[in-house]
Amino acid sequence: MPPRSEHALIFRRAVPGAERTPEGWRLSWRGCGVMGILNATPDSFSDGGQHATLEAALTQASAMLEAGALVLDIGGESTRPGADPVSTDTELDRVLPIIRALKDWNAVLSIDTLKPEVAQAALAAGVHLVNDVSGLGPEMQQVCAQAGAAACIMHMQGEPRSMQVQPHYTDVVGEVFGFLRQRAQAAQAAGVPGVLLDPGIGFGKTLTHNLALLRALDDLTAGSPGVLVGASRKKFIGTLSGVKDASGRDAGSLAVHLDAARRGAAMVRVHNVPATMQALRVQAALLESPGLE
């Protein structure tokens, strides 16, 4: 798929930058969009605690939007391997002040949660998109459908505390892609207006599984819906590169996300928005504009 193909998400609620059409609000973009990670958590694997205050979160949000992020993904519960769950109240206390502060910023906002109660409250506070690492089950489908929100459906084998304890697949590509397509059909049948599919790199997968999924992305991106890839600073990049510190893995993350863009990914979810935007723009120019001076 060409790296500057047009992608779109449909919502049944007003979304900044979206065009109102008979089917709903259509948010469209060319090439691979960037979702900026905004973690309001003390224990996320790469940036835990860095944006835990409202002031720090808003400063980071402003920088990501200025750099060109299409979506801001706000999370209040770490889903790193081995992470313990937090209560609904704790998660809401972390994310709602940020959402309310960003509501009038003319930005597309996403809530990164696996709790329907959190998603519902976040949508009521001004979020547009639900990013569910648990695969958008029936209750979360209902929340999104009732709010007219689009959703990102991710595959995860197990749950965060145990997902990296001997993950196993007979056919990782067939199983993961099959799960995503089935959940997309179920979500759309339930009334969710638009979805993105995320193969869940690092969520219940070994290094071999991650590489197999990334190499097969062309198969998933060849159809509809669009595909989101989130590999930013993950452990497998450290394994391949020898970089132990997660914050030092941006170069390896760029390599993965550029390859995903070449394979037709609609969006990548990243910590370092400026570097990713720069790399995607240069790659697009190299691939599409041989006569550019």
C-alpha positions as CSV (number, residue, x, y, z in Angstrom):
1,M,0.0,0.0,0.0
2,P,1.4,3.4,-0.9
3,P,2.7,5.3,2.2
4,R,0.5,8.3,1.5
5,S,-2.8,6.4,1.1
6,E,-5.8,8.1,2.6
7,H,-7.2,6.8,5.9
8,A,-10.3,7.7,7.8
9,L,-12.3,7.0,11.0
10,I,-16.0,7.6,11.4
11,F,-17.6,9.0,14.5
12,R,-21.2,9.8,15.5
13,R,-20.0,12.7,17.6
14,A,-18.3,16.0,16.7
15,V,-14.5,15.5,16.4
16,P,-12.0,18.3,15.8
17,G,-10.8,18.4,12.2
18,A,-13.5,15.9,11.0
19,E,-15.9,16.6,8.2
20,R,-19.6,16.0,8.8
21,T,-21.0,13.5,6.3
22,P,-24.3,11.5,6.0
23,E,-22.6,8.6,7.8
24,G,-21.2,10.7,10.6
25,W,-18.1,12.8,11.3
26,R,-15.3,11.6,9.1
27,L,-11.7,12.2,10.3
28,S,-9.4,11.6,7.4
29,W,-5.7,11.9,6.9
30,R,-3.1,11.0,4.3
31,G,-0.2,8.6,5.0
32,C,0.6,7.3,8.5
33,G,-0.8,9.4,11.3
34,V,0.8,9.7,14.7
35,M,-0.9,9.0,18.1
36,G,1.0,10.6,20.9
37,I,1.3,8.7,24.2
38,L,0.3,10.8,27.3
39,N,0.6,8.6,30.4
40,A,-0.7,10.0,33.6
41,T,0.8,7.1,35.6
42,P,3.6,6.6,38.1
43,D,4.7,3.2,36.8
44,S,4.5,3.1,33.0
45,F,7.6,1.3,31.6
46,S,9.2,4.3,29.8
47,D,7.7,7.5,31.1
48,G,6.1,6.6,34.4
49,G,5.7,9.7,36.6
50,Q,6.9,12.2,34.0
51,H,3.4,13.5,33.2
52,A,1.7,12.7,36.5
53,T,0.9,16.3,37.3
54,L,-1.6,18.3,35.3
55,E,0.9,20.9,34.4
56,A,3.4,18.3,33.1
57,A,0.7,16.5,31.1
58,L,-0.5,19.7,29.4
59,T,3.1,20.7,28.6
60,Q,3.7,17.4,26.9
61,A,0.3,17.5,25.1
62,S,1.1,20.9,23.7
63,A,4.5,19.7,22.5
64,M,3.0,16.7,20.8
65,L,0.3,18.6,19.1
66,E,2.8,21.3,17.9
67,A,4.9,18.5,16.4
68,G,2.0,17.2,14.4
69,A,0.3,14.4,16.5
70,L,-3.1,13.5,15.0
71,V,-4.4,12.0,18.3
72,L,-3.4,12.2,22.0
73,D,-3.9,8.9,23.8
74,I,-4.4,9.5,27.5
75,G,-3.8,6.7,29.9
76,G,-4.2,6.3,33.7
77,E,-3.3,2.6,34.2
78,S,0.0,1.0,33.2
79,T,-0.4,-2.1,31.1
80,R,3.3,-3.0,31.0
81,P,4.1,-6.6,31.6
82,G,3.7,-7.5,35.3
83,A,1.7,-4.3,36.1
84,D,-0.9,-4.5,38.8
85,P,-4.4,-3.2,38.1
86,V,-5.6,0.0,39.6
87,S,-9.1,0.9,40.8
88,T,-11.6,2.7,38.6
89,D,-11.5,5.7,40.9
90,T,-7.7,5.9,40.8
91,E,-7.7,5.7,37.0
92,L,-10.4,8.4,36.7
93,D,-8.6,10.7,39.2
94,R,-5.6,10.5,36.9
95,V,-7.2,11.1,33.5
96,L,-10.3,13.2,34.0
97,P,-8.5,16.5,34.9
98,I,-6.3,16.1,31.8
99,I,-9.3,15.4,29.6
100,R,-11.2,18.3,30.9
101,A,-8.3,20.7,30.5
102,L,-7.7,19.5,26.9
103,K,-11.4,19.5,25.9
104,D,-11.2,22.9,24.3
105,W,-7.8,22.5,22.7
106,N,-9.3,21.5,19.3
107,A,-7.5,18.1,19.6
108,V,-8.6,14.6,18.9
109,L,-8.5,12.8,22.3
110,S,-8.3,9.1,23.0
111,I,-8.7,7.2,26.3
112,D,-6.3,4.3,26.8
113,T,-8.3,2.0,29.1
114,L,-9.7,-1.5,29.5
115,K,-12.5,-0.5,31.9
116,P,-15.9,0.3,30.4
117,E,-16.6,2.6,33.3
118,V,-13.5,4.7,32.7
119,A,-14.2,4.8,28.9
120,Q,-17.8,6.0,29.6
121,A,-16.7,8.8,32.0
122,A,-13.9,9.8,29.7
123,L,-16.3,10.1,26.7
124,A,-18.6,12.2,28.8
125,A,-15.7,14.5,29.7
126,G,-14.7,15.1,26.1
127,V,-12.8,12.1,24.6
128,H,-13.5,11.0,21.1
129,L,-11.8,7.6,20.7
130,V,-11.5,4.5,23.0
131,N,-8.2,2.6,22.8
132,D,-8.9,-0.8,24.5
133,V,-6.0,-3.1,24.9
134,S,-8.3,-5.9,26.0
135,G,-9.9,-6.2,22.5
136,L,-13.2,-4.3,22.8
137,G,-15.6,-6.9,24.4
138,P,-19.4,-6.6,24.3
139,E,-19.6,-4.1,27.2
140,M,-17.0,-1.8,25.7
141,Q,-18.7,-2.1,22.3
142,Q,-21.9,-0.9,23.9
143,V,-20.2,2.1,25.6
144,C,-18.6,3.2,22.3
145,A,-21.8,2.6,20.3
146,Q,-23.9,4.6,22.7
147,A,-21.5,7.5,22.7
148,G,-20.9,7.4,18.9
149,A,-17.2,6.9,19.5
150,A,-14.7,5.2,17.3
151,A,-12.4,2.6,18.9
152,C,-9.0,1.0,18.6
153,I,-9.2,-2.8,19.1
154,M,-6.0,-4.4,20.3
155,H,-5.1,-8.1,20.6
156,M,-3.6,-9.2,23.9
157,Q,-3.1,-12.8,25.0
158,G,-3.9,-13.0,28.7
159,E,-3.7,-9.9,30.9
160,P,-0.9,-7.5,31.8
161,R,0.3,-9.2,35.0
162,S,0.8,-12.6,33.2
163,M,0.8,-11.9,29.5
164,Q,4.5,-12.4,29.0
165,V,4.6,-15.7,30.9
166,Q,5.2,-18.2,28.1
167,P,2.8,-16.8,25.5
168,H,1.9,-19.5,22.9
169,Y,0.3,-19.6,19.5
170,T,-0.1,-22.3,16.9
171,D,-0.2,-19.7,14.1
172,V,0.4,-16.2,15.6
173,V,-0.4,-14.3,12.4
174,G,-3.6,-16.3,11.6
175,E,-4.8,-16.2,15.2
176,V,-4.1,-12.5,15.9
177,F,-5.3,-11.2,12.6
178,G,-8.4,-13.5,12.8
179,F,-9.2,-12.2,16.2
180,L,-9.0,-8.6,15.2
181,R,-11.1,-9.1,12.1
182,Q,-13.8,-10.9,14.1
183,R,-13.8,-8.2,16.8
184,A,-14.1,-5.5,14.2
185,Q,-17.1,-7.2,12.6
186,A,-18.7,-7.6,16.1
187,A,-18.0,-4.0,17.0
188,Q,-19.5,-2.6,13.8
189,A,-22.5,-4.9,14.1
190,A,-23.0,-3.5,17.6
191,G,-23.0,0.1,16.3
192,V,-19.4,1.2,16.8
193,P,-19.0,3.7,13.9
194,G,-15.3,3.3,13.2
195,V,-12.4,1.1,14.3
196,L,-8.7,0.7,14.1
197,L,-7.0,-2.7,14.5
198,D,-3.8,-3.1,16.6
199,P,-1.9,-6.4,16.6
200,G,-0.7,-5.7,20.2
201,I,3.1,-5.9,19.7
202,G,4.5,-7.0,23.1
203,F,1.2,-7.9,24.6
204,G,1.4,-11.7,25.2
205,K,4.0,-12.2,22.4
206,T,7.6,-13.3,22.3
207,L,10.3,-11.7,20.1
208,T,9.5,-14.3,17.4
209,H,5.8,-13.5,17.5
210,N,6.3,-9.8,17.3
211,L,8.6,-10.1,14.3
212,A,6.2,-12.4,12.5
213,L,3.3,-10.0,13.0
214,L,5.2,-7.0,11.9
215,R,6.5,-8.9,8.8
216,A,2.9,-9.9,7.9
217,L,1.4,-6.4,8.4
218,D,0.8,-6.1,4.6
219,D,-1.9,-8.8,4.9
220,L,-3.8,-6.9,7.7
221,T,-3.4,-3.4,6.1
222,A,-4.6,-4.7,2.7
223,G,-8.2,-4.5,3.8
224,S,-10.4,-2.4,6.0
225,P,-10.4,-1.1,8.8
226,G,-7.1,0.7,9.2
227,V,-4.2,-0.6,11.3
228,L,-2.5,1.0,14.3
229,V,1.0,-0.2,15.3
230,G,2.4,0.6,18.7
231,A,6.0,-0.6,19.2
232,S,7.4,2.5,20.9
233,R,10.3,1.7,23.2
234,K,9.2,-1.9,23.8
235,K,11.3,-4.7,25.2
236,F,11.8,-6.5,21.9
237,I,13.5,-3.4,20.5
238,G,15.9,-3.5,23.4
239,T,16.5,-7.2,22.8
240,L,17.3,-6.6,19.1
241,S,19.4,-3.4,19.7
242,G,21.0,-4.2,23.0
243,V,19.6,-1.0,24.6
244,K,18.4,-1.8,28.1
245,D,17.0,1.6,29.0
246,A,13.5,2.0,27.5
247,S,14.0,5.8,27.1
248,G,17.0,5.1,24.8
249,R,15.0,3.0,22.2
250,D,13.6,5.8,20.1
251,A,15.9,5.0,17.1
252,G,14.8,1.4,17.1
253,S,11.2,2.4,17.5
254,L,11.5,4.6,14.4
255,A,12.8,1.7,12.4
256,V,9.7,-0.4,13.3
257,H,7.2,2.4,12.8
258,L,8.7,3.5,9.4
259,D,8.5,-0.1,8.2
260,A,4.9,-0.3,9.5
261,A,4.1,2.9,7.5
262,R,5.6,1.4,4.4
263,R,3.4,-1.6,4.9
264,G,0.3,0.6,5.0
265,A,-0.3,1.3,8.7
266,A,-2.8,4.0,9.2
267,M,-1.3,5.2,12.5
268,V,1.6,4.6,14.9
269,R,1.4,5.1,18.6
270,V,4.6,6.7,19.9
271,H,6.3,8.5,22.8
272,N,8.6,10.7,20.7
273,V,6.2,12.5,18.4
274,P,8.7,15.1,16.9
275,A,11.2,12.4,15.8
276,T,8.5,10.2,14.4
277,M,6.8,13.0,12.4
278,Q,10.2,14.1,11.0
279,A,11.1,10.5,9.9
280,L,7.6,9.8,8.4
281,R,7.8,13.1,6.3
282,V,11.2,12.3,5.0
283,Q,10.3,8.8,4.2
284,A,7.2,9.9,2.3
285,A,9.2,12.4,0.3
286,L,11.8,9.7,-0.6
287,L,9.2,7.2,-1.7
288,E,6.8,9.6,-3.5
289,S,8.7,12.5,-4.9
290,P,11.7,11.4,-7.0
291,G,11.7,14.8,-8.7
292,L,11.8,16.9,-5.5
293,E,14.6,19.4,-5.4
